[in-house]
Amino acid sequence: MKKLIVRLACFAGLVVLCASAGCGEGYPSFCDARINCEGGNDNDKSACVDQLEGEEEQAEDYNCGDQFDQAYTCNTNGAACNAGRYRTQSNCDSQNLALSTCIQNNSGKK
C-alpha cells in the first residue's frame, strides 16, 4: 500500500509537469518544455517519456484509463515555467485521487 502511494505521488508529480493535452503523443513535447525550463539532456528527455508512457500503461492495465486521461488533462492545464520549475496552475486533487483510488481498487491491495 505504501509503495502504491509513493508511485502515485511520483505519477502525480510527473503529471503535474505535463504540458500538452492528448496522452501519449504529447509526452515528447512536454518533456522538451520541462527540460527547457528545468534543465536536462536527451537522456533525461527519453527517461521522462518512458516514465510517462509507463504510468499511462499501468493505468490502462488496471482499467483506469479514463481516470488517467482526466488527471493528465487537468494537470496539463495552464502548465508553465515559473522560477525554474514546470508546474500547472490547476488544482487537480480530485482527479489525482480518483486515479489513485481506481488503481488501488483494481490492484487487489486495499
N, C-alpha and C positions, 0 to 999 in steps of 0.2 A: 504494500500500500504506500509506504513512504517513497519507494522507488518510483511509483507511478506519479505521485505528486511532484517529485523532483523533475521527472521527464516532462510532465505537463507544464511545469514552471519554465523549463527551458524552451518548450514549444511556444508558450505564450510570449516569452521574451523574443524569440525569433519572429513570431508572427507580428508582434508589435513593430518590428522593424520593416515589415514588408511595404513596398512602395507602389505596387500596381495591382489592380484587380485582375481576376482571371487566374485561378490557381494553376499551377504547373508552368505554363508558358511565361508567366510574369516573374518567375524566380530569378533568371539571369539579370533582368532589368533591375529588380530590387537589389540584388547583390552588388551590381555595379554602383547603384546610388548609395548604398551603405558604405562600400569601400571608398567611394569618392568623399563621403562625409567623415568616416571614422578612420580611414587608412586601411591598407592591406595590399595584397598582390593577387596574381592569378590563382595561386593555390588556395588562398582564402576565399576567393570567389567560388571556386569549384567545391570546396568544403561547405560553403554556405548553401549552394544549390542542392548538393547531396543531402544536407540536413533537412532542408525544407521538403524535398521530394520524399524523404523517408518519413517525415511526420505526416505528410498527406497520405502516404501509403498505409501507415499504421492506422490512421483514422478510417480509411476505407476498409481495412481488414476487420475492424470492429463495427462495421456498418454505421459509421459516424461521419460519412462524407458530407452530408448536409450541414452538420454542426461545424465541421472543419471549414467549409465554404463560408458560413456565416461569420465565424470567428476571424477568418482570414480577411474577408471583406471589411468588417468593422475595424480591424487592426490596421488595415492599409489606408483607411480614410483619413486624409489630411496628414499623412506622414511627411516629415520634413527634417532637414538637418538643423539642429539647434545646439550651438556650443560643442560641436564635435560629436554629437550623439544623434542617431537617426531614430526618431520616435513618432508615434501617432499622437494626434490631439484628441482622439476619441476615448470615451470610457466604454470599454468592452468587457467589463467584468461578467455580465450575464451571459454573453456569447462564449467566453472562455470557460465559464463554469459549466455551461451546457455541454461543451465538447468534453471536458474532463469527466463529467458525470456519465456521459454516454459511453466513453471508453471504459470507465470503471465498471459500469453496469454490464457491459458486454464482455468483460475480461474474465469474469468468474471469480475475481478477487474483490471482495467487498469488505 
